[in-house]
Amino acid sequence: MNISVVGTGYVGLVVGACLAETGNTVCCADIDQKKIDGLRNNVLPIYEPGLKPLVERNQDEGRLSFTTNLPEAIGSAEVLFIAVGTPPGEDGSADLKYVLQVASLIGRHMAREMVVVTKSTVPVGSAPKVAAEVAKEAKFPFHLCSNPEFLKEGDAVEDFMRPDRVVLGVESPHARRVMSELYAPFVRTGKPILVMDITSAEMTKYAANGMLAARISFMNEIANLCDKLGANVDFVRKGIGSDSRIGQSFLFPGPGYGGSCFPKDVKALVKMGDACGVPLLVLAAVESANERQKKVLLDKLRRALGDKLRGARVAMWGLAFKAGTDDMREAPALTLIEGLLEEGVSVCAHDPAAVDHARALLGNRIDYAETNYEALSGADALVVVTDWNEYRHPDFERVKRTLKQPVIVDGRNLYDVEKMRELGVQYHSVGRPSA
Ligand SMILES: NC(=O)c1ccc[n+]([C@@H]2O[C@H](COP(=O)([O-])OP(=O)(O)OC[C@H]3O[C@@H](n4cnc5c(N)ncnc54)[C@H](O)[C@@H]3O)[C@@H](O)[C@H]2O)c1
């Protein structure tokens, strides 16, 4: 099939590369000239495991191309994915402006009957607005489809290639047939393609992110209570996760959720509830619990260093909002860094992928280290913020030797409390006894 994807960010690039990988001819379009120039030379604007070889191979073999010429991309498409950003507006609701801009261009430049797919996460009830915008100048019939994306940054290629499910919101047999055909190669192991009405598909995306964010905030609160009452959240997590009604995933406490999706989607969902007179009390609490959680590591550092915190130097392992990505959007590290700088603390951070993005946001307000050990030099404490694999088994003797004093605040519960005690490290994690 001839596919075009408008918006070549974390989602659009993965969608485009994976659809090319199954033999489609895919054109990825974006207004960002620098991004497109880079991609044409196989320089990826994002870090995402497994994505670069897909882009290289499919571009080499002529199935994948990149352009800033949106009219051309629209004109050649049988199926067009809208994958532009839907950032939060000032009041927290998702801003549909970029989606509608693209919809308007589609109407103007479409050259045949086509399926118009909203891949961006759009507020429930957006489809009629998108349809109206396309219809203003459309000279051919078009079929709307809401196809929310559930990929996780850091596992995006794997998630797209082997999805747990594909959700298709459609209102015509043509859209249903074309989209089911397009996704068939990805669900050969029997994972379902769930076909539903468009409004329900739009709602499914928000409900999924709301539920996942709720699990994280719930566990963070339980972990904070464990801290106070002397329980160990590792035991509690396994104890509840073995209940088949609960399950083990998404039960790890930490420094709060971040990224481009959970914070903005929870806010947008709360806004939607308010707007239609159904206040979402649980999700409003999920959001405030998360805001509070982003301050927990600073509190722990304050307790560990006492009045020596002011003027101290802290080594930070991890800047990205999670491992496997360079995405710094709403990263808990940013809240922690602001708090530390306000307290007169200097920060030296390491991250295997996110330093360029961090530097764009923070400039030289903090120092950046080439290696995680280099960050420790002259530091009064180490704080672990992101659960990158390479931080899981460090050389602790070297860590102890390099830090000015052996203090570790571990926001991801990576290390064994008993082992830290044996090593003589002052160790604080989230919801577990200190050493
Ligand atoms: N990042 C994720 O993990 C994820 C997962 C599922 C869904 N989503 C949703 O997918 C959408 C895209 O997210 P993302 O993280 O890929 O965003 P992103 O910011 O990484 O990428 C958006 C891209 O769209 C381009 N763009 C903006 N306006 C444009 C226009 N008018 N024409 C052409 N290109 C334009 C931008 O230049 C940018 O490259 C959002 O709605 C998001 O909520 C994201």
The ligand as an SDF file (V2000), in Angstrom:
LIG
                    3D

 44 48  0  0  0  0  0  0  0  0999 V2000
    5.7770    9.4040   22.3410 N   0  0  0  0  0  0  0  0  0  0  0  0
    5.0320    8.3800   22.7050 C   0  0  0  0  0  0  0  0  0  0  0  0
    5.4620    7.4690   23.4170 O   0  0  0  0  0  0  0  0  0  0  0  0
    3.5960    8.2880   22.2360 C   0  0  0  0  0  0  0  0  0  0  0  0
    2.9100    7.0740   22.3740 C   0  0  0  0  0  0  0  0  0  0  0  0
    1.6010    6.9960   21.9230 C   0  0  0  0  0  0  0  0  0  0  0  0
    0.9770    8.1080   21.3880 C   0  0  0  0  0  0  0  0  0  0  0  0
    1.6650    9.2870   21.2970 N   0  0  0  0  0  0  0  0  0  0  0  0
    0.9670   10.4300   20.6850 C   0  0  0  0  0  0  0  0  0  0  0  0
    1.4400   10.5660   19.3360 O   0  0  0  0  0  0  0  0  0  0  0  0
    1.4870   11.9400   18.9620 C   0  0  0  0  0  0  0  0  0  0  0  0
    2.9030   12.2880   18.5170 C   0  0  0  0  0  0  0  0  0  0  0  0
    3.7780   12.1090   19.6190 O   0  0  0  0  0  0  0  0  0  0  0  0
    5.3640   12.1370   19.4610 P   0  0  0  0  0  0  0  0  0  0  0  0
    5.9340   11.7940   20.7810 O   0  0  0  0  0  0  0  0  0  0  0  0
    5.7280   11.3560   18.2600 O   0  0  0  0  0  0  0  0  0  0  0  0
    5.5800   13.7110   19.1640 O   0  0  0  0  0  0  0  0  0  0  0  0
    6.9040   14.4190   18.6490 P   0  0  0  0  0  0  0  0  0  0  0  0
    6.8560   15.7830   19.2090 O   0  0  0  0  0  0  0  0  0  0  0  0
    8.1010   13.5430   18.8840 O   0  0  0  0  0  0  0  0  0  0  0  0
    6.6960   14.4800   17.0670 O   0  0  0  0  0  0  0  0  0  0  0  0
    5.7400   15.2830   16.4330 C   0  0  0  0  0  0  0  0  0  0  0  0
    6.2740   15.6580   15.0540 C   0  0  0  0  0  0  0  0  0  0  0  0
    5.2430   16.3200   14.3460 O   0  0  0  0  0  0  0  0  0  0  0  0
    5.8580   17.3650   13.5800 C   0  0  0  0  0  0  0  0  0  0  0  0
    4.8310   18.3480   13.2320 N   0  0  0  0  0  0  0  0  0  0  0  0
    4.1900   19.2310   14.0300 C   0  0  0  0  0  0  0  0  0  0  0  0
    3.2910   19.9350   13.3230 N   0  0  0  0  0  0  0  0  0  0  0  0
    3.3380   19.4700   12.0640 C   0  0  0  0  0  0  0  0  0  0  0  0
    2.6280   19.7950   10.8720 C   0  0  0  0  0  0  0  0  0  0  0  0
    1.6810   20.7270   10.8550 N   0  0  0  0  0  0  0  0  0  0  0  0
    2.9440   19.1060    9.7600 N   0  0  0  0  0  0  0  0  0  0  0  0
    3.9030   18.1490    9.7810 C   0  0  0  0  0  0  0  0  0  0  0  0
    4.6010   17.8050   10.8680 N   0  0  0  0  0  0  0  0  0  0  0  0
    4.3200   18.4590   11.9980 C   0  0  0  0  0  0  0  0  0  0  0  0
    6.9390   17.9070   14.4720 C   0  0  0  0  0  0  0  0  0  0  0  0
    7.9260   18.5950   13.7450 O   0  0  0  0  0  0  0  0  0  0  0  0
    7.4780   16.6070   15.0950 C   0  0  0  0  0  0  0  0  0  0  0  0
    8.5310   16.0710   14.3350 O   0  0  0  0  0  0  0  0  0  0  0  0
    1.0190   12.7230   20.1880 C   0  0  0  0  0  0  0  0  0  0  0  0
   -0.3590   12.9590   20.0560 O   0  0  0  0  0  0  0  0  0  0  0  0
    1.2670   11.7660   21.3230 C   0  0  0  0  0  0  0  0  0  0  0  0
    0.3970   11.9790   22.4070 O   0  0  0  0  0  0  0  0  0  0  0  0
    2.9580    9.3990   21.6880 C   0  0  0  0  0  0  0  0  0  0  0  0
  1  2  1  0
  2  3  2  0
  2  4  1  0
  4  5  1  0
  4 44  2  0
  5  6  2  0
  6  7  1  0
  7  8  2  0
  8  9  1  0
  8 44  1  0
  9 10  1  0
  9 42  1  0
 10 11  1  0
 11 12  1  0
 11 40  1  0
 12 13  1  0
 13 14  1  0
 14 15  2  0
 14 16  1  0
 14 17  1  0
 17 18  1  0
 18 19  2  0
 18 20  1  0
 18 21  1  0
 21 22  1  0
 22 23  1  0
 23 24  1  0
 23 38  1  0
 24 25  1  0
 25 26  1  0
 25 36  1  0
 26 27  1  0
 26 35  1  0
 27 28  2  0
 28 29  1  0
 29 30  1  0
 29 35  2  0
 30 31  1  0
 30 32  2  0
 32 33  1  0
 33 34  2  0
 34 35  1  0
 36 37  1  0
 36 38  1  0
 38 39  1  0
 40 41  1  0
 40 42  1  0
 42 43  1  0
M  CHG  2   8   1  16  -1
M  END
$$$$
